[in-house]
């Protein structure tokens, strides 16, 4: 017996619109960052996370969990950014298998260079098409979704 509660037409429309908008937004942001600052959206996100972290460093696994990049993708990205002089990798004193990624001066400079254009692209492609009511409603909805998924992760 199938107990699946299928999406109705309105839910299906919202779901598909969300997927399309998210995919297109990430593509637009990546395109803008590569064109204007020579950095991918994924690398920019990693630099932002490190810049906001205590002591501007994060465990590699925590960096992967906080980003849209997989654990193997984080390893490759940090290696690439280390070669570019944007980040440093350091061993973990308490866990020999663990490693830290630390924001370097080059990464801070790249972030400062890329930031203004990125914020303009976010505003143009997202906030300029939303009303204050939309922003409030979407914030509430996405916070509820995030909390649900955090609860699901804690329950595992």
N, C-alpha and C positions, 0 to 999 in steps of 0.2 A: 504494500500500500504506500503510495507516494504522499507524504505529508508536506511536501515543499510548498512554501508560500511564495508563489511567483510574484514578480514585480508587476504592478498594474501599469497602465499606460503612462500616467504622470510620473511614477517612480522610475520607469524605464527611460523616459525622456530626461529626467534629472540626472540619472546615472550616466547615460551616454554623453550628455552635455558636460558633466563634470570631467569625465575621462578625456574628452576632446579638448576642453579648455585647459586642463592640466598639462596634457601632452604638448599642445601648441604653445603654452606659456613657457614651459621648460625649453622647447626648441627656440623660441624667440629670444629668451634670456641667454641661452648658450651662444646663439648666432651673434648677438650684440657684444657679448664679452669677448668672444674670439676675434671679431672684427676690430673692436675698439681698444682692447687691452691685451690681446694675445693670451687669454686664459680661458679655460673651459668653465662652464657653470659648475661642474662637479668639483674642480679644483678651487674655484672661488668659494664654494660652500665650505670646503675643508678649511680654508684660510680664515673664513669668518668664525667658524666654530672654535678654532684655535685662538683667535684674537679675543674671543669672549670668555674663554676658559680661565680658571684660576692659574696664575703664573704662565698663561698663554701656552699651556700644554695639556694634552689628553692622552690617556692610554689608547693604543691603537684600536682595541676592541670597542671601547666606548665611543671613539670617533666614528667607527663603522656603524654602531647602533644609532648614533645621532644624525647621521647623514643619509642621503639617498644612494650612497655607494655601498656595495657589498664589502665584506671583509677582505676578499682577495683584491677587489678593486681599490680599496684603501691602501693596501700594501703596494700595489703598482703606482698609485697616485703619489703616495709619500716618497717612494723611490724616485719618481720623476721630479717631484718638487724639491727633493733633497739635492739632486743634480743641478737644478736651476738656482739653488741657494735660497729657496723660500722657506724651507723647514729643516729641522735637524731631528734625527732619530736618536733616542737615548735608551739604554737598557733600564729595566726596572730593578730597583734595589731589592725589593721584597719577592719578586717572582722572576726567576731567570728566563722563563719562556716569554714573559711580557715585555712590551716596549712602549715607550712614550714617543709621541710626535710633538715637537715644539716649534712654535712660530719663530722664524728667523727675521732678521732685519730686512732681508730681501723680500720675504713674504709680506711683511707689514707695508713695505713700500709698494708692492704689487697691489695689495688690497686698497691702499690709499689712491692709487692710480685708477683702478677699475671701479671703485665705489660710486662716484658720481654718475657715470654713464649707466651703471647697473640700476641704481635707484630711479633714474629717469625712465628706464625701460620698464621697471616694475610699475611705476606710476602710470605710464602710458597704456600698458597692456592689461592692467588690473584696476587700479584705483580710479582712474579717470572715467571708467565706464560704470562705476558703482555709486549709489547714493549713500548718504550717511546711514540710512535705515538698512540698506543691503549690507554694509560693513558690520553693523551691530548684529544683524541676524546671522551672517556668515561666521562671524567670530564665535558666537554662541554655539552654532551648529558644529563647527570644526573642533572647538574645545570639547564638546560632548563626545564627538567621535574619537578624538585623541584619548580622552579619559577612558572610554570603553576599551580601546585597544591596549592601553597601559594595564588596565585591570586584567584583561585576558592574558597578557604576558606574565603578570605576577601570579596568576592562577596555575600556570604551567609548572 
